[in-house]
Amino acid sequence: MNDLAIFSGSSNKPLAESICNHLGIPVGKIILKKFSDGEISVKIDENVRGRDVFVIQSVSNPANDHLMELILILDALRRASARRITCVIPYYGYGRQDRKVEPRVPISARVVADLLQSMSPNRILTMDLHADQIQGFFHIPVDHLYYSPVLVEYIRSKNIPDLVIVSPDSGGAERARFLGKRVNASLAIIDKRRQRANESEVMNVIGDIDSRHCIILDDMIDTAGTISKAAIALLNKGAKSVMCCATHAVLSGEATEKLNSVNFSEIILSDTIRIPDAGKIKNLTQLSAGKLFANAIDRIHREESISSLFI
């Protein structure tokens, strides 16, 4: 693996270190600074000429800084004559703005794709995009990993009886069904609706959850409003316990307080986004995606198929 190099932006260095530990190589030397006026400075501090380079950077808060830093790193690597550059984006920021929902608004997920492609990377490697069609915004290969193999292994190890996988909305039903099949669980869906204008949302539970153990599954937790209300609805309907699982821990605003206000038996999050306040979240279990990314990087480097990494 002498020609393999992995560099990390500033968004999630612990994940980059985890990936490199699994691969048995050091993290590449890079100098990242900010000038006094806020501009970003990047310098690749080792030779990358003719090497197969992977850059790990989540477009997480502060998303604009991390995106700009990633673009500058890609430009520096291209100018340093790297043979191949793969952009590893564990969390694809702006992914929720994937279509026009009203007049005179941008499709921001497409804009980000265009910005990245303007730096001429050879490939994108990402995980659990908010919308699968974002892959179509790129004209280069996109390898889209799923966090579900990590969750399946962990949930199976717990041997939870009478298990139900719950989608917090209809849009995530397919994701919940997919996981449920692999852990021998049934499916339930939260149906949110307002009966009348100016009335609060009513959470209807579709499926049998009475006296059963529930796992709410989502691709991300942002403000935690939806997932907290869903948990309360499940407990009020007679659920024996409620866990929640999500890939991306965006956790903006008062998310930590909202999660702690609900009696979750366990909160399972990945490390695609670094969680500064991890110690403040009750019953938190972080399951790393590092091994999954390391396996994918190794196979891409060896020109092998990564389809076997999908369940």
N, C-alpha and C positions, 0 to 999 in steps of 0.2 A: 504493500500500500504506500510505497514511497511517493507515488505521484498523486495521492489523495490528500487534499487539504480542506480543513473545515474552519471557517471563520465565523465569529459571532458579532452581531451588532450589540447595542447596549440594552435592548428590550428584555432579554431573557438569557443572561449568561449561565445561570444554573442549569437550564435545559441543555444548552450547548455543551457544558461540561459533562452532563449525564450521557449525552449521545457519544461524545468522544471517549468516555470511559468504557462504554460498551464496545466501541470499535478498537480500543487499545491504542489510540493516537492522541497527541496533545492538541489543544485548541490552537489555531493559527495565531501568529503574532500580528496584532493590529492596534494602531493608536487612534483613539477616538477622543476628540476634544471639542469644546465650544469656545469660540472667540468671545470677547467681552460684549460684542453687539448681538450675540445669540446665534451667529452663523456656525455651522457644523464643519469640523475639520476631520478628515480621514486620511490615514496613511497605512498601507499594507507594509508591515515591517519584516517581511521575509520574501524570498524569491518564489514566485508562482508561475514562472514561464513554463509553458507546456504541461501544467498540472491540471488535474480534475478537481475543481474547486466547488465547495458547497458553502453558501452563506445562510446563516440561521438568524432570522429576525421576524418577530411577531409585530404586526401593525396594531399595537395596543397603546393605551394611554401613556404618554401623549402621542396620539396616532400620527399627527403631522410631522413631528420631530423624527419618529422612528421610520416613517415612510421616506422622508428626505435622506436620512442617514443610510437607509438601504440602497436608495438610488445612487448615492455618492460612492458607496462601497462597490456596487456593481460596475460603475464607471472606472473606478480605480483598478479593479481586477482586469477589466477588458483592456485597459491601457497598459497593464503590466504583462500582457500576453498570456493570460491563462488559457489553456487549451479548451476547456469546457467549464461553464458556470451554471450551477443549479441553484436557484433561489428557493430556499426552504422557508416557508411562511406558515408556522404552526397555527397562528390565528390571523385570518385575512380580514383586516379592518375595512370598514366601509361596505362590508358584504351584505348588510341589510338593505342597502340602497341599490337594489339590483334591477329595478324597473321604474317606470314612471307611474306614480299613483295619483298625480294631479298635474295640471298644466304648468309649464315653465319651470320644471325642476330637472336637475341633472340625473343621469344614471351613474352614480358615483363609483360603483363597483367596476363599471366598464372604464371609467376614467383612470382608476388606479391600475387596471390591467394594461391600458395603453401607456401609462407612465413607465411601468416596469419593462414593458417590451421595447420601449425606446432605448433602453440600456443594453439591449441585445443579449439577455440571458438565453441559455440553450433549453432550459427546462424549469418548470415550477413544481415544487413538492409542497403540498399543504394538507390540512386535516379538517374534516367536518365543516365544509363550507356551509354558510347559512342557506344558500340556494345552489343546488348542483349545476344550474345552467351557467354559473359564473365561469365554469371551465370553458364554455364556448366563447367567452370574451377574449380568449387568448388564441394566437395563431401558432403557438409552440406547444409541445407536449406538456400536459398537466397530469401529475400523479396525485390522485386524491385519496388520502388515507382516511380510515375510520377508526374512532376510538373504541368502538364496540368490542374488539377482541380483548382489550384490557378489562372492560366491564364484565364481559361474559366469564372470564377466568375468575375474577374476584367474586362475583355473585354466586357462581357454582360452588366456590369454596365455602360459602356461608351456609349452604343447604337450608335455605329459608322455605318453610312450608307455606302452602296456600298463598302463593305469590301472584301479585298483579302488577304489570307494567302499565303505568298511566302516562298518557300524553296530555300535556297541559293545554293543548288546542288541537283542532282538527288537522292543522298543517303538519304536525309531528307524528300523526298516527302511524304512518308507514315505518318510521324509525322505531317507534315503540313496539310495533308488531314484529319487526325484524329481531329485536332483542328478545322479546317474549318467546319466540319460537326456540331460541337457543338456550334459554334457561328454564324451559318448561313452565312458562307463566301465562296467565290469561291477560286480556287487554281491556283497558278502560280509557275513556276519553273525557276530558273536561270540556263542557260546552259553555262558553261565556256569551251572555247576551243581556241586553237591556230591554225590559218589558215596555218601558215608556221613556221618552226623552226626560233628561234630568234626574233619572233614577239610577241608583248604583247598579253595577253589574251583578247579575245572578249567576252563580256557578252551579250548573247542572252536571251531575256525574252520570255518564253513560257506561253501564257495565256493573257487574256485581263486585262490590268491594267490602261488603259488610263482614266484620270479623276476619278480615284478611290483611296480609302484610303488603303494603303498596310501595312501589318505587316510581317516583315521578322522573321522567326522562326528558331532557331538553338538550339542544346543542349548545346553549349558553345561558348564563345567569347574568343579567345586566343590573337592573335596579332591584331585582328579586321580588317585585310586586306580584307578578303573575304566579310565580311558583309558590310564594307564601300563601296567597289566597287559595290556590289549588289545594295545598296541604290542609288548610283549615277546613275547606269544604269536604275533603276526604275524611278527616277526623270526625267532623260533625255527622257524616253519613255512616259512621260506625267502623271505619278502618281500625285494625288492631294496632298498626304502626305505620309511619310514613318516612321513607328515605327519599333523598333526591340525588340525582346524578346529572352532571353536565360536563361537557368537554371544556368549554371556554369560560373562565371565571373573570368576566368583565368587571363585575362588582362595583358599579358606579353609584354615586350618591349615598343613600342610607341603606345600601344592600346588606351590609354586615348586620346592622341593627334589625332589619326585617327578618333575616334568616334566624337570628338568635331569639326573636320573639315567638317563633313557632317551635313546637315540640317535635323537631325532626330527630328520629333515632340515629340517623347518620347522614352526613352531607359528603358526597363523593365528587371531587373535582380533579381535573388533570392539571398538568403544569405547562400547558401551551402558553399561558399568561402567568407571569410571576405575580404572586399574591403577597404584597408587603404585610397585610394584616392577617395572615393565616392563623397566627396564634390567638386572635380575638374571635374566631368563628367556632362556635360550639360544635362538638361531635364531627369535626372535619377530618376526612381521610383524603389525602392527595395520592393518586395513583399516577405515576409518571408515564408519559408517552415516549420517554427517551429511548427505550429499547426498540419500540416499533419504528421510530424514525431512524435509528441506527441500522436496523435490518434493511429498511428501504434504501438508505444511502449506500449500504454495502452492495446491494443487488444492482442498483443503478450504476455504481462504479464498475461492477464486474459485467455489466451489460446483460444481466439476468432479469427474468420476469419478476414483478412484485405482486402479481395477482394472488399468489398463495397467502399473502399477508391479510387478504380480505376473507372474512368468514362467509 
